[in-house]
Amino acid sequence: MSDGSSTSLYDLDHDAFARLLADEPRYRIDQVWRGLYERVALVDDLTDVPATLRARLHRDAPPALTTVTESASAADDTVKWLWSLADGATVETVLMRYPDRATVCVSTQAGCAMACGFCATGQAGFERHLTTGEIVEQVVEAIRRARPQRLSNVVFMGMGEPLANYDRVWPAVERIQGHLGLSARHLTISTVGIVPGIDRLAAETLPVNLAVSLHAANDPLRDELVPINRRYPLDALAAACDRYLTAKNRRLSFEWAMIADTNDRPTDADELAAYARPLRAHVNLIPLNPTPGWPTVGSNPAQVEWFRERLTRQGINVTVRQNRGTSIDAACGQLRANHEITMSPRRRSTHPA
């Protein structure tokens, strides 16, 4: 399936704005661009441009995101949105606020074709790629909501596989860095292990961070948990990660969802340590949020701590990720799953177009 057919406000780069507003003076085009990207203003708040021009923007380049529902957790200052796109597809965005920073987790696809069974998005199947503008607008909304705190980090860890949508994701990265003003060193792209995509990232000029959703460090188990491993097995993935480190000298992280009696055993810890150590990788342990379509549960807190200690004793830098937003279905795909119990066969797919 293709991207949404309509052009949204943030799908337009500066040159496209100039073409759209070709009959406007150049200073007016720059004025609109600065308002959208430097002030991060709503079109209706661009009161320094004529009302007729604001109306024209609403008509010819409307926003991409319409709120379906918004959930906020006062306990940990987390906000999660479910957005509807122009064609009816829905995606999620999560804003996480901490005392020293604010981070937004953005989606890059509606659904996901990677079929990781413990992930609510993977259970739903693939619908379509998001456009560059649909990705950028999620960050814009988070910047507005985080105020007066400054949004400092963007993680491409929401719905979808970012490197399967590379040709829209990378322009979004460039726009976020170049025009919204976030440092490339505060942008993290996650992947389940798309080796050609990792190599493309290594050749780019911006030094973004790379996070690999690993979840198993032996091929038979990873084949089961992360099916793309059958195409890009662990040896090939490690080689690609090493090439990325050589090119970028950025920290590599491995994400590890803690699944009870599945990947939280002594042998799992030892295999992970042996895999991470040569790559100097940081490990993030993630207590698994339960999803209706996966038959097991997350490791209990004591087991997570034991696993962390075993890795630490083997020289691995480990963080246990705080489970934020559990009360608002903040795990990837959960909020959408609870609002869209079924998807029509036309929109369900296991393979991206």
C-alpha positions as CSV (number, residue, x, y, z in Angstrom):
1,M,0.0,0.0,0.0
2,S,1.1,3.5,-0.6
3,D,1.3,6.7,1.5
4,G,-1.7,8.8,2.1
5,S,-2.7,10.6,-1.2
6,S,-3.2,14.1,0.3
7,T,-0.4,16.6,1.0
8,S,-0.3,17.8,4.5
9,L,1.2,20.9,6.0
10,Y,4.5,19.3,7.1
11,D,5.0,17.3,3.9
12,L,6.0,20.6,2.3
13,D,9.7,21.5,2.4
14,H,10.7,25.1,1.9
15,D,10.9,24.7,-1.9
16,A,7.4,23.1,-2.0
17,F,6.1,26.0,0.0
18,A,7.5,28.4,-2.5
19,R,5.8,26.5,-5.3
20,L,2.5,26.4,-3.4
21,L,2.6,30.1,-2.7
22,A,4.3,31.1,-5.9
23,D,2.1,34.2,-6.2
24,E,3.2,35.5,-2.7
25,P,6.3,37.6,-2.1
26,R,9.4,35.7,-1.0
27,Y,9.4,37.3,2.4
28,R,5.9,36.0,3.1
29,I,6.9,32.4,2.3
30,D,9.9,32.8,4.7
31,Q,7.5,34.3,7.3
32,V,5.2,31.3,7.1
33,W,8.1,28.8,7.3
34,R,9.6,30.5,10.3
35,G,6.3,30.5,12.0
36,L,5.8,26.8,11.5
37,Y,9.3,25.6,12.3
38,E,11.0,28.3,14.5
39,R,7.9,29.3,16.5
40,V,6.2,25.9,16.0
41,A,2.9,27.8,15.7
42,L,-0.5,26.7,14.6
43,V,-1.6,28.2,11.3
44,D,-4.3,30.1,13.0
45,D,-1.7,31.6,15.3
46,L,0.3,33.1,12.4
47,T,-1.4,36.4,12.9
48,D,1.5,38.3,11.2
49,V,0.3,36.9,7.8
50,P,-3.0,37.7,6.1
51,A,-6.1,35.8,7.1
52,T,-6.7,34.9,3.4
53,L,-3.3,33.2,3.4
54,R,-4.0,31.2,6.5
55,A,-7.3,30.1,5.0
56,R,-5.4,29.0,1.9
57,L,-3.0,26.9,3.9
58,H,-5.9,25.2,5.7
59,R,-7.4,24.4,2.3
60,D,-4.3,23.4,0.3
61,A,-2.1,21.9,3.0
62,P,-4.1,20.9,6.1
63,P,-2.5,19.3,9.1
64,A,-2.1,15.5,8.8
65,L,-3.1,14.5,12.4
66,T,-6.6,14.5,13.9
67,T,-6.9,13.5,17.5
68,V,-8.9,10.3,18.0
69,T,-8.2,10.1,21.7
70,E,-5.6,11.4,24.1
71,S,-4.5,9.8,27.4
72,A,-2.5,11.4,30.1
73,S,-0.9,9.8,33.1
74,A,-0.4,12.2,36.0
75,A,1.6,9.5,37.8
76,D,4.6,9.8,35.5
77,D,3.8,12.8,33.3
78,T,3.3,10.8,30.1
79,V,0.9,11.7,27.3
80,K,-0.2,9.4,24.5
81,W,-2.1,10.3,21.4
82,L,-4.0,8.2,18.9
83,W,-4.2,10.1,15.7
84,S,-6.3,9.6,12.6
85,L,-4.7,10.3,9.3
86,A,-6.4,11.6,6.1
87,D,-7.2,8.2,4.8
88,G,-8.5,6.9,8.1
89,A,-5.3,5.1,9.2
90,T,-4.4,5.5,12.9
91,V,-1.0,5.9,14.6
92,E,0.3,6.6,18.1
93,T,2.7,9.1,19.6
94,V,4.0,9.2,23.2
95,L,5.4,12.2,25.0
96,M,7.4,11.3,28.1
97,R,8.5,14.2,30.4
98,Y,11.2,13.9,33.0
99,P,12.7,16.5,35.3
100,D,15.7,17.1,33.0
101,R,14.3,16.4,29.6
102,A,11.3,15.6,27.4
103,T,11.3,12.8,24.9
104,V,8.8,11.9,22.2
105,C,8.4,8.5,20.7
106,V,7.1,8.7,17.1
107,S,5.5,6.2,14.7
108,T,6.8,5.7,11.2
109,Q,4.2,3.3,9.8
110,A,0.6,2.5,10.4
111,G,0.9,-1.0,11.6
112,C,4.1,-3.1,11.1
113,A,5.1,-5.9,8.9
114,M,7.8,-7.3,11.1
115,A,5.4,-9.7,12.9
116,C,7.1,-9.7,16.3
117,G,4.4,-11.6,18.2
118,F,4.8,-10.0,21.6
119,C,4.2,-6.5,20.1
120,A,0.7,-5.2,19.7
121,T,1.6,-3.3,16.5
122,G,3.1,-6.5,15.0
123,Q,0.0,-8.4,15.8
124,A,-2.1,-5.9,13.9
125,G,-0.2,-6.3,10.6
126,F,1.0,-3.6,8.2
127,E,-1.2,-0.9,6.7
128,R,1.0,1.7,5.1
129,H,4.1,3.9,5.4
130,L,3.8,7.3,7.0
131,T,4.8,10.3,4.9
132,T,7.6,12.6,6.0
133,G,5.1,15.2,7.0
134,E,3.1,12.8,9.1
135,I,6.2,11.9,11.0
136,V,7.4,15.5,11.5
137,E,4.0,16.6,12.6
138,Q,4.1,14.2,15.6
139,V,7.3,15.9,16.8
140,V,5.7,19.4,16.3
141,E,2.7,18.3,18.4
142,A,5.0,17.1,21.1
143,I,7.0,20.3,21.1
144,R,3.8,22.3,21.7
145,R,2.6,20.0,24.4
146,A,5.9,19.9,26.2
147,R,6.1,23.7,26.6
148,P,7.4,25.4,28.6
149,Q,9.8,22.5,28.8
150,R,12.0,22.0,25.7
151,L,11.6,18.8,23.8
152,S,15.1,17.4,23.8
153,N,14.9,13.9,22.4
154,V,13.1,12.1,19.6
155,V,13.1,8.3,19.4
156,F,11.8,6.5,16.3
157,M,10.4,3.6,18.4
158,G,6.7,3.9,17.9
159,M,4.5,1.9,15.5
160,G,6.3,0.5,12.5
161,E,9.9,-0.3,11.4
162,P,11.7,3.0,10.6
163,L,14.3,1.4,8.3
164,A,11.5,-0.2,6.2
165,N,10.3,3.3,5.5
166,Y,13.7,4.8,5.1
167,D,12.9,7.2,2.2
168,R,10.4,9.1,4.3
169,V,12.1,8.7,7.7
170,W,15.4,10.1,6.8
171,P,14.0,13.4,5.3
172,A,12.0,13.7,8.6
173,V,15.2,13.3,10.5
174,E,16.8,16.1,8.4
175,R,13.8,18.3,8.9
176,I,13.7,17.7,12.7
177,Q,17.4,18.5,13.0
178,G,17.8,21.2,10.4
179,H,14.5,23.2,11.0
180,L,13.1,22.2,14.3
181,G,16.5,22.5,15.9
182,L,17.1,19.2,17.7
183,S,20.6,17.9,17.7
184,A,21.2,14.7,15.7
185,R,22.9,13.3,18.8
186,H,19.4,13.4,20.5
187,L,17.7,11.5,17.7
188,T,17.5,7.7,17.9
189,I,16.4,5.4,15.2
190,S,15.3,2.0,16.2
191,T,15.3,-1.1,14.1
192,V,14.6,-4.8,14.5
193,G,17.7,-5.4,12.4
194,I,17.3,-4.3,8.8
195,V,20.9,-4.7,7.7
196,P,20.7,-2.7,4.4
197,G,19.0,0.2,6.3
198,I,21.7,0.2,9.0
199,D,24.3,0.5,6.2
200,R,22.4,3.4,4.6
201,L,22.4,5.1,8.0
202,A,26.1,4.7,8.3
203,A,26.6,6.6,5.0
204,E,24.5,9.6,6.1
205,T,26.1,12.8,7.4
206,L,24.1,13.2,10.6
207,P,25.3,11.1,13.5
208,V,22.1,9.8,14.9
209,N,21.9,7.1,17.5
210,L,21.1,3.5,16.6
211,A,19.0,1.2,18.8
212,V,18.5,-2.4,17.8
213,S,15.5,-4.4,19.1
214,L,17.4,-7.5,19.9
215,H,15.3,-9.6,22.4
216,A,17.4,-12.8,21.8
217,A,21.1,-13.5,21.2
218,N,20.8,-16.9,19.6
219,D,19.3,-17.4,16.1
220,P,16.7,-20.1,16.9
221,L,15.1,-18.0,19.6
222,R,15.4,-14.8,17.7
223,D,13.9,-16.4,14.6
224,E,10.8,-17.1,16.7
225,L,10.6,-13.7,18.5
226,V,11.8,-11.4,15.7
227,P,11.1,-13.2,12.4
228,I,13.2,-10.8,10.3
229,N,16.2,-12.6,11.9
230,R,15.7,-15.4,9.3
231,R,16.7,-12.9,6.6
232,Y,19.3,-11.0,8.6
233,P,20.7,-13.4,11.3
234,L,22.7,-12.3,14.3
235,D,26.2,-12.5,12.6
236,A,25.1,-10.3,9.8
237,L,23.4,-7.9,12.2
238,A,26.5,-7.7,14.4
239,A,28.7,-6.9,11.3
240,A,26.3,-4.1,10.3
241,C,26.3,-2.7,13.8
242,D,30.1,-2.7,13.8
243,R,30.2,-0.9,10.4
244,Y,27.9,1.7,11.9
245,L,30.1,2.2,14.9
246,T,33.1,2.6,12.8
247,A,31.4,5.2,10.6
248,K,29.7,7.2,13.3
249,N,31.3,6.5,16.7
250,R,27.9,6.8,18.3
251,R,26.6,4.7,21.2
252,L,24.8,1.5,20.1
253,S,22.0,0.2,22.2
254,F,20.2,-3.1,22.3
255,E,16.6,-3.2,23.4
256,W,15.6,-6.4,25.3
257,A,12.0,-7.0,26.2
258,M,12.0,-9.1,29.3
259,I,9.7,-12.1,28.6
260,A,9.2,-14.6,31.5
261,D,10.8,-18.0,31.0
262,T,11.6,-17.1,27.4
263,N,14.6,-14.7,27.3
264,D,15.3,-14.0,31.0
265,R,17.3,-17.2,31.8
266,P,21.0,-17.4,32.7
267,T,21.9,-18.6,29.2
268,D,20.1,-15.7,27.7
269,A,22.0,-13.2,29.9
270,D,25.3,-14.9,29.0
271,E,24.5,-14.9,25.3
272,L,23.5,-11.3,25.4
273,A,26.7,-10.3,27.2
274,A,28.8,-12.1,24.7
275,Y,27.0,-10.5,21.8
276,A,27.0,-6.9,23.2
277,R,30.6,-6.8,24.6
278,P,32.5,-6.6,21.3
279,L,30.2,-3.9,20.0
280,R,30.4,-1.9,23.3
281,A,26.6,-1.8,23.2
282,H,24.5,-0.4,26.0
283,V,21.6,-2.7,26.9
284,N,18.1,-1.4,27.8
285,L,16.0,-4.0,29.6
286,I,12.3,-3.4,29.0
287,P,9.7,-5.0,31.3
288,L,7.2,-6.4,28.8
289,N,3.8,-4.8,28.7
290,P,1.2,-7.6,28.2
291,T,-0.7,-7.7,25.0
292,P,-3.9,-9.8,24.4
293,G,-2.4,-11.7,21.4
294,W,0.8,-13.0,23.2
295,P,0.5,-16.0,25.5
296,T,3.2,-15.1,28.0
297,V,3.9,-12.3,30.5
298,G,6.8,-10.1,31.3
299,S,9.5,-11.1,33.8
300,N,8.8,-10.1,37.3
301,P,10.8,-7.2,38.8
302,A,13.1,-9.5,40.8
303,Q,14.0,-11.5,37.7
304,V,14.6,-8.3,35.8
305,E,17.0,-7.1,38.5
306,W,18.8,-10.5,38.7
307,F,19.2,-10.4,34.9
308,R,20.6,-6.8,35.1
309,E,23.1,-7.8,37.8
310,R,24.3,-10.8,35.8
311,L,25.0,-8.6,32.8
312,T,26.7,-6.0,34.9
313,R,29.0,-8.6,36.4
314,Q,30.1,-9.4,32.8
315,G,31.0,-5.8,32.1
316,I,27.8,-4.7,30.2
317,N,26.4,-1.3,30.7
318,V,22.7,-1.9,31.5
319,T,19.6,0.3,32.1
320,V,16.2,-1.0,33.2
321,R,13.8,1.1,31.4
322,Q,11.1,2.6,33.6
323,N,7.7,1.4,32.6
324,R,5.9,4.6,31.9
325,G,2.2,5.1,30.9
326,T,1.1,1.6,31.7
327,S,-2.3,3.0,32.9
328,I,-2.8,4.7,29.5
329,D,-1.8,1.8,27.2
330,A,1.5,3.4,26.4
331,A,3.2,0.3,25.0
332,C,3.5,0.4,21.2
333,G,0.2,-0.4,19.5
334,Q,-1.9,-0.9,22.7
335,L,-3.9,2.3,22.6
336,R,-4.8,1.7,18.9
337,A,-5.6,-2.0,19.7
338,N,-8.1,-1.0,22.4
339,H,-9.8,1.5,20.0
340,E,-9.7,-0.7,16.9
341,I,-10.4,-4.2,17.9
342,T,-10.6,-5.4,14.3
343,M,-9.1,-4.1,11.0
344,S,-10.7,-4.8,7.6
345,P,-8.9,-7.4,5.5
346,R,-8.1,-4.6,2.9
347,R,-6.0,-2.8,5.5
348,R,-4.2,-5.8,7.1
349,S,-1.0,-6.9,5.5
350,T,2.2,-8.6,6.5
351,H,4.3,-7.0,3.8
352,P,4.9,-3.3,3.1
353,A,4.4,-2.1,-0.4
